[in-house]
Amino acid sequence: MAASLPLAAGSTATTSVHLLKEHGFWDYTAPGCGGMGGYYEQDYTRLLDDMAATGMNSLCIMVKWLTTGYRSRLPFLDQLPYCPVIASDNRLLRDAISEAKKRNITVWLGAVVSYYDSEKFTGAKPWHVFQDMGGYKLPMGVGAYAADEPLLIERAVQIFEELLDLFPGIAGLVVELESSGMEQPERILRYNQWAKENDRPSFEKLGHPFNPRSFEVRPWRDYTSYARFKVLRAVERAARNKGFKGDLAMICETGSYTYCAVQEVNLKEYGKQFPHWKTITYEYEKYMNRYTMMGLCIESPKQEGLEVYYLPRGIMTWGLKWPMPISLEESWRRDLEDIQMFQPESVWWFGSGTVGDGTHVSLARIQKSGYRDGVDARRALLRAASALKTAK
């Protein structure tokens, strides 16, 4: 049965409901993020019950970002003892996956494989070491590594192989390579070799220095996409060799700035080489470059035949501008309009709640936004998004 979404006055979007393949939340168990980083059993139970009550059918849990949010035996991963999942020896996460299945909610697991504790990740040089993120001090120096670092593929494979061993029965894997495409001196020789083999201009002819996240430098973007694709192939081969038959997805990072908006991945080439992978895109600043970003996040990948999983701002207080120029409620309303108008195949709301303060979501900021706690904010979002329906 058709239902109505809340539309702005004068909107031209249709009011017939677009059925989503998957609809749910995206959150992190990694310490320092906020969100699931502080969840215990009762917090997972409340979340899953709230999701099931409103018809959500999908949950993506990122178990590694700047820090690691699961118990690992890999020596290059940080293991902070105050992470609830680590303290439980992964029992919390296994139980959450099991309880989700009982509620007909599929679970994906994801990892950012370009960030590591810079003291533990030996044998490679980071292009930058973060000491804080979004105003929050990190528990260690976190190095950001290029996608073409020789060790990166090997260690990315080890992470996803371990996740499949530790958490069988998950529906999908997400590979993220955030900040892996930046310029650094060590990459010039590698780029020039690729450029020679592919009839592209040398690095010296590109005109540098440049910031490839902010402005389009197509040969460099093609090269960094090529480097990403090598990681994807290695992860896919390892996962299939272990018998994993679920879905695979990569985040295609975007950037929205005062005078430009960019997509970091060559989507045309990604569509040609990985048509069976899902494409994850995101947009959190609904007050800036709104429709340009919807073109980059949803229309462009769909034009290349890619299936889009879109991440709008959920219970998230991340942002250089806080308070935001618009309220959380207005951000949700605009995203509901855009989901209806541009029709991604699936939607994960970034942020399911919080019990503390972190980079992605802060309890203090949630309370300043008028909510009692993370559960109160989540239920407000669920009420706002109740018109979204899934096809199954």
N, C-alpha and C positions, 0 to 999 in steps of 0.2 A: 504494500500500500504506500502510495506517495505521501511524503510529509514535507513540511516547510522548514527551511533553514532560516536563521535570522539574517536578513539582508539589509544593507544600508539603503537609505532613501535614494532612489534613482538608479539602483543597481540593475544591470541588464542580465545578471546570471539567472539561469533557469531555476525553478523551484522544485523540479522533480529530483528525487534523491539519486545520487550516484552511489551504486553499491560497491563497497570496498572489498577487496580480496582478504586483506588482513587489517585489523584496527586494534591498536593497543598502546602500550607505553614502551619507551626506550629509557633505560636508566643504567647506572654504574654502581658496582660494588667496590670499586677502587677507592682507597682512602683519600680524603681531601676533596672529593667531588661534592659531598653532600649526598642527597638522594639515598639510594640503597647502601651507600658506604657506611651508614650507621644502622641499617635494618637488622632486627632480630626476628625470631619466629613469628611473634604476634604481628609485626609490621608487614611481613610477607603475606600472612593470612588475611589481614584487612585489605591489603592491596588486591589480592586475587579475588576475594569476595566482592569488592567494589567493581572490579572489572567484569566478573561474571554476571553481576546483577544488571549491568548496562549493556550486555551483549558483546563486549570486547572478546577477541579470539586470539590475540597475539601479544607476546612480550619479548622484547629484545634486551638481554642483560649483557652489558659490556663489562667484562671481568678484568680488563687491563686498559688503562689510559696512561697518564703520567706515572702512576703507581699501579701495583698489581693487587687485584681483589679476590684472589683465590690461592689456596695452598698449592705451591709448586715445588718440584724438586729440581728445577732448572737453576743452575748456580748464578746466572746472569740476571735473574728477576729479584726485585726487592720483595721482602716478606715482613711487613710491619705487623707486630703481634697484636695491636689493638684493632685490626680489621676483623669484624665479627665472623666473616666467612673463613678467614685464615685460622682464627682462634678455635673455630668448630671443626677444623680439619676438613672443610668443604661440606660438612653435614647440612648446614643451613641452606646452601645452594642446591644440593641434591634434593632436599626435602621440598624446596620451593618449586623445582622442576616437576617433581612427582605430584605435588598438590595442584599445580597448573594443569597438568594433564587430566586430573580428575574433573576439572572444570571446563574441559574442552578448549584450553588455551595452549597454543603451541609456543614453544620457547626456542629462541635463537640465542647463541652466544657469540660475542665479538671481542676483538682485541685490537688495540692500537699497537702496531709492531714497528713504529719508528721512534718511540720514546723509551728510554731506559735510564736506570740509575747509572750515572756516568762513571762511577767508580767500579761498578760491577761489570759493565759492558765493555770489557777490555778487548783490544785488538782493532778498534775502529775509532775514528775521531768524529765527535759531534760537530755540527756546524754552529750550534749554540747550546749553552747550558742554562736552563731556567732555574732560578732560585725561588721565584714566586709566580703565581698565575692568577690573574684577575684580582690582585690585592691580597691573596692568601699565600702565606709562606709555605713552601713545600718542605717535606721532611728530609729531602736530600737534593743534591744537584741533579736535575733530570736533563739528560742530553737528548737533543733532536738529531736524528741520523738520516742521511740521504737514502733514497730507495735503491741507489746503485752501489751502496757500500757492500763489498763482497760478503761480509758476515751476515748482512741483514736477511738475505733469503734463507740461509741455513737456520737462523734462530727463529725466524717467523714460522718456518715449517715445524720446528720443535715445539713451539707454543701451541699450534693448532693440533698437532698429533697428541700432545698431552691433554688438551681439552677434550678430544674425542675419547681418550682412554678414561679420563676422570668422570665425564658426564655423558654417558651413552644415551641415545634416544632423543637427542635434541633435533629440532626441525631444520636449523640452518646455521651457517657460520658467516660472520661479518669480518672482513678485512679492512682495517683503516690504516692509512699511511700519512697521517696528518703531518704537515710541515716537512715532508720528505722531498719537496721539489725545489728547495731554495738554492740559490747560487752559492758556490764556495770554490776556492781555488783548486781543491783536490779533484773536482769534477771536470775541469776544463779538458784534460787529456782524454777522459772517457767520452765526453761530448764530442770532441773533435774527431775521434776515431769513428763514432757513430755517424757523424755528419759526412765524413769522407765516404763511408760505405753506403750512405743513403742520399748522396748528391744534395746536401744541405750546406748552407754557409758555415764557415768556421766560427768559433766563439768570438774571435777577434773582430769579425765583421758584423756581429749582431748589434754592437753599440752598447757598451756597458760602462759603469755598473747599472744594474736594473733590479727591480723587485718584481719577480714573475707572479707574485700573488696579487699585485696591484695593477699591473699593466700587461697587456698581451704581447708576448714575444713568441710568436708561433713556433719557430724551430726549437726553441728551448722547451716549450710546452709539449711538443711532440716527443722530444727526447725524454722528458721526465715521465710522460705517459708510457713510453717504451720501457723505462726502468720499472715502473709499477707493474706492467703486464708480466714481466719476468717473475715478480713475486707471486702474482696471482696464479700463474701456471704451476709454480712449484707447490703452492699450498693446495691447489686443486688435485694435482697428481698424488700428493701425500694423503689427502683426505680420501680420495677414491681408492687408493691402495689399501687403506684401512677398512674399506667396506662402507664408507659413509655415502648414503644415497640422497641426503637432504639438499637443500638449496644453498647457494653461495651468493654473496653480495659484497660489493665494495662501496665505500663512501666516495663520492665524487665531490671534493671540496669546492665551495664557492667563496667568493669574497665580495662584500658590498661596501663601497666607499662613497665619499661625497660626490665624486665626479665619474665613477665607473663601477661596473660590476663584472666579475669574471668567473669563469669555470676553469678549474685547474686541470681537468682531464680532457683529452681529445676524444669527445664522445663518439664521433663518427668511427674512429679506429677501434674504440672500445666496443661499439656495437658490432663491428665486423668480426672482431676476434673473440668476443665473449658474449654472444647473443643470449646464452643460457644463464648468465649471471644477472642478478638483480642490481639495480642502480639506486643508491641511497643518496638523497640530497637534502639540504636543510636551509632554512631561512628564519632568522629570529628577530630581525629588526623590521617589523611590519610598518614602521613609520618612515622607511627610506627605500627608494628604488623598488617599490613593492611589485609592480607588474613586470619590470625588467627581470627581477629575481624569479618570479614565477615562470617566465620564459626560460631562464637558465635552468631552473630546478625541475620543471615538469615538461614544458613543451619541447625543449631541445632534445632531451633523452628519448622522449616518446617518438619524435620524428626519426630517430635512429633505430627504432624498433625495440628499445629497451623498456623493461618493466620498472616503474618508478615506485620506490618506497620513500615517502616524503616525511621529514622530521620538522614539524612546527614547534614553537615554544609551548611547552606544557607548564609544569610546576618548576619553573626555571627563573632564577634571578640574575643569571650571567649577563654581563654587559658593562661596557666602559661608561655608559651613561646610566646612573641610577640616582633617583628614580627615573624610569624610562619616560620619554615624552608622551607615551600612552600607557594606560593601565594594562594589567594582565588580562582583564576581562575584554578590553578593546582589542588586544592582540589576538585573543582566542576568536573573537567575533570576525575579525578580518580574515583569519586563517580559515574559518568555516566557510566564509564566502569564497575564498580562493580554491579551497578543496572542491567545492561544488562547481566552480567555474572551469578549473583546469583539469580536474579529474585524474589525480594520480591513482595508480592501481591499489596502493596500500598507504596507511598512515600510522606512524608511531609518534605519539606526543612525547617530546623530550622532557623528561622529569615527571616522576610519579608521586612526589612528595618529599619530605625530609624530616629528620629528627634532630638535626643540628645545623651547623654552619659549614659551608664548603664553597669551592670555586663555582660549581654549576648552580647550586641553590643554597640559600641561607635562610635558616629559620627566622632570624632577626628581620630580614628583609620581607619574608612572607608575612610576618606579623605586622610590619609597618604597612603592608599592602591591605591590611584589614582582615586577615584570617587568623584564627586561633592557633592553628598548627598546620603541618603538611597534609594531614588527612582532610581537614576542613577545606583547604585549597583544592585538593584533588577532587573532592566531591562537587565543588563548584564547577570545575572544568568538566566533569562528567555530565553534570546537568546541562551545561552549555552545549556539549557535543553529543547529546542524546539523539539528535536527529540523524547522525551518521549511522548507516547500517552496513552490515557485511553481507556478502553473497552466499555465505554458508553458515 
